[in-house]
Each structure stands twice: as structure tokens, then as C-alpha cells.
Amino acid sequence: MTDSHASYLDNAATAPMLPAALDAYVHAAQVVGNASAVHTAGQHSRALVEQGRARVAASLGADPAEIVFTAGGTESINQAVKGIYWWRDADGRRPLVVIAEAEHHATEASARWLEQTQGARVRRIPVDREARIDLTVLRELVDAEGARVALISVIAANNEVGTLQPLGEIAEIARAHDIPVHVDAVAAYGQVPLDFHELGIAAMSVSAHKIGGPLGTGALVLRRDVTPVPLLHGGGQERRLRSGTLDTPSIAAFGVAAEHVVGRLSAHASRLAELRDRLILGIRRAVPEAIVTGARGDQRLPGNVHAVFPGCEGDSLLFLLDAAGVRASTGSACTAGIPQPSHVLEAMGFDEQDSRSALRFTLGEDTGEDDVDAVLEVLPEVYRRARQAGMSANAPTIY
């Protein structure tokens, strides 16, 4: 439930939990039994887990045996990037990890940690002005050093600006050199079709709370012949890769949300795209100085609108919108309250100030025309006040 008098446009951060998923969670939470136990109570819990697994698999074009449940997208990405690297470079002959410059922090930080502590060499492929990976550079790198590449990890849709990546072409480039590809599909899940088998990739990461499931659960989709080294060791409950007692209520609710995603994907995406385009057009009219970023039309997520507002601090825009009853997010990471430029925008060629002046509006199940109109009604005044405040880096320091 969100605040009743506010317009919630931060669904990419987390979507409201679907009523049916919440009902499934409450029901499963009342079923006593560890899903790994062999007695009747345990098997009742196991049945809920396997039903959830089958539903998640169906939503991603995968087999149930290829679903490994995790605590969310970040764990799934870490397990894929680190685990596949350790598996593939066990003999020290494949030290290269290939990612794009505008990846999610979970991928970038995992790759950087491998580089700093595990002897990996990370190659970052540049992106264009829309955050799309440079396929020419990727192809040249793979043709030259394919035998030394442990894996390629790429985001399916940029989590900030919404641009969709050419996953089929990336997979084809990698396949010619037998390189496993991991796809971070966290932002794309529930908005665009995802077919694990059709893509022919090695691994895919998703998270339940992006599609109306519970927080704190996700999945790593893993091809049967891919055997990453585990991050967690213990009982080996999930394919001997992910140890720990299974969270039956969350998995059951995840399954319900996943089934809902499949059932309404096309209609939902069309509705969101109409609202997205209405908001983009409105922003351009309300604030002519704004620069809408990312790809256009069907090359971006249907529920993503991202714009740079020159001369403003993203946090100022965010707080002013929040005070006006609009919940959005900035396009930049924020550490300990200190505004930082967006690494995605910098990779796209924006300067530091513009990279700190972005807003991201992400639409969801409950978003309507009234929410879009609410943004457009307050945005001109919000922009005026934020621009008047200026950039915090230019302000004098007060002790």
C-alpha cells in the first residue's frame, strides 16, 4: 500500500505487492514445515516451493530445474558473475570478465572486486548516447581474445534510462567463442518478454519485488551445464549452489506474481508505453530545458521515463517533488547523503553536473493518467525552485 494522496512513480525501486501475491504469502506462512524435511509437514512446504518454482520458470521461458532461488537480484548477480568466473578460470587461462560501462552497481562492483582481489581482468565495453552497448567493440574484443574470456555480463534494460540491450546479438557473438553470457534482467522483468531458452544464454538474474512479489527474494536462472562455484556453503538446498533454508512464503508469493506477469504482459506493456509517452511529451512541454535520455519507443522499457534537468541538483528535484506528493527517484547514486554523478549518464557522455541533475519516473500496475498529470502539474514550479537553488557543488561550504 502506498500513501493514498501521493503519486507513486518509483516502481523500478520496488513495486507495490500484488494482493494475490500477499494472499499467497500469508497462506504459505501458516504452513509449518521446512521444505527440506522429509515428513508430511515438510513436503507440504516443498509443494508450495515447487509450485512457485514452476511459475517463475514459465514466466522466463525456462525449466523449473533451472531456477535457483536467492535473496534477490544483487545476490543473483554476485553469484553469477563471481561464480561463473571462478568456474571458468579455474585453470587460470580465462581471466577476462567483460561488462558494459553502464551496468548496475551489483555487476560493476562484483567485477571490480574480482579484479582487485581475484586476479581477474575486467574489460568494459563503451555505450552510446542512449546507453546501448557498442557491438562493434564487443565483437572485436571477443574475436581477438575470446579464448581468454570467462564470461560476458550485460544488463537487459538499463535500470536508470530504460534502454533495451540487443541481447540476441550479444549472445550470438559470445556463442561463436563458447563464452557464457549472464543477463541482469532485474529491470526488464515484467515489462518486456524474456525467454531464457530462446536467448541461449548461461544465466539470468531477476528479483521478485520488481513485479509485485515480496522484497528479499529473487532467482538465478541457470542452464543445466553451467556449474558456478557457490558463494554460500552449507546444506546445498538449491542445486548445491545456494545453501540456506528455503523461504517458502516468499517463493510462493513470487510464483503468483510471476504468473500474473505472464498473463498480462502485452496489455500491461502497451498501457505503460502510452503513459510513458504522455509523460515524456508533457515534460518536454512543461520544462523545455529538460533532456529526456535513453532510447525511444520500443527500444526502451515501457514504464521508464528519465530526464536530465540542467542546472539542478537531482536531490533538490526529488525532495521538492516528494513535498508535492510525487514519489520518484534520482538518476544518481547517493552515498551518505552526498550527491554523486550517475555513472550511467557519464558513460553516455553527459558531464558531471548533468549527471547529477536527473530524475527517473517509473510506472507500474497502479499508475494512471492522474499520476502523470500530477507530475506535470507541479514540475514547472519544482524545476524553477531547484534551478534557483543551483548545484550543491557550487554552493559555499558552511561549518
HUCOR-V560088 format. One record per backbone hydrogen bond with DSSP energy under -1.0 kcal/mol. CO is the residue of the C=O (numbers start at 1). NH is the residue of the N-H. If there is no record, write none. Layout:
BEGIN
CO:NH
CO:NH
END
This chain:
BEGIN
3:6
7:327
9:362
10:13
10:14
18:22
19:23
20:24
21:25
22:26
23:27
24:28
25:29
27:30
28:31
34:37
39:43
40:44
41:45
42:46
43:47
44:48
45:49
46:50
47:51
48:52
49:53
50:54
51:55
52:56
53:57
54:58
55:59
57:60
57:62
60:196
61:197
63:66
64:67
66:222
68:220
70:218
72:76
73:77
74:78
75:79
76:80
77:81
78:82
79:83
80:84
81:85
82:86
83:87
83:229
84:88
85:89
89:92
95:121
96:150
96:151
97:123
98:153
99:125
104:108
105:109
106:110
107:111
108:112
109:113
110:114
111:115
112:116
113:117
114:118
114:120
121:97
123:99
125:101
126:134
128:131
132:128
133:135
134:138
135:139
136:140
137:141
138:142
139:143
140:144
141:145
142:146
145:148
146:149
148:96
151:98
152:182
154:184
156:165
158:162
162:301
163:158
165:167
166:170
167:171
168:172
169:173
170:174
171:175
172:176
174:177
174:179
175:178
180:152
181:202
181:203
182:154
183:185
183:205
184:156
185:189
188:191
188:192
195:199
196:200
202:223
203:183
204:221
205:185
206:219
208:211
208:213
209:15
212:18
217:208
218:70
219:206
220:68
221:204
223:226
236:240
238:241
238:242
242:238
246:248
247:251
248:252
249:253
250:254
251:255
252:256
253:257
254:258
255:259
256:260
257:261
258:262
259:263
260:264
264:268
265:269
266:270
267:271
268:272
269:273
270:274
271:275
272:276
273:277
274:278
275:279
276:280
277:281
278:282
279:283
280:284
281:285
282:286
283:287
287:290
291:308
296:299
297:300
299:164
301:304
303:363
305:361
306:293
307:359
308:291
309:312
313:317
314:318
315:319
316:320
317:321
318:322
319:323
320:324
321:326
322:325
325:7
327:9
329:360
333:340
335:338
338:335
342:346
343:347
344:348
345:350
346:349
351:355
353:356
354:357
355:342
356:314
357:309
359:307
360:329
361:305
362:11
364:367
368:372
369:373
370:374
371:375
372:376
373:377
374:378
375:379
378:382
379:383
380:384
381:385
382:386
383:387
384:388
385:389
386:390
391:394
392:395
END
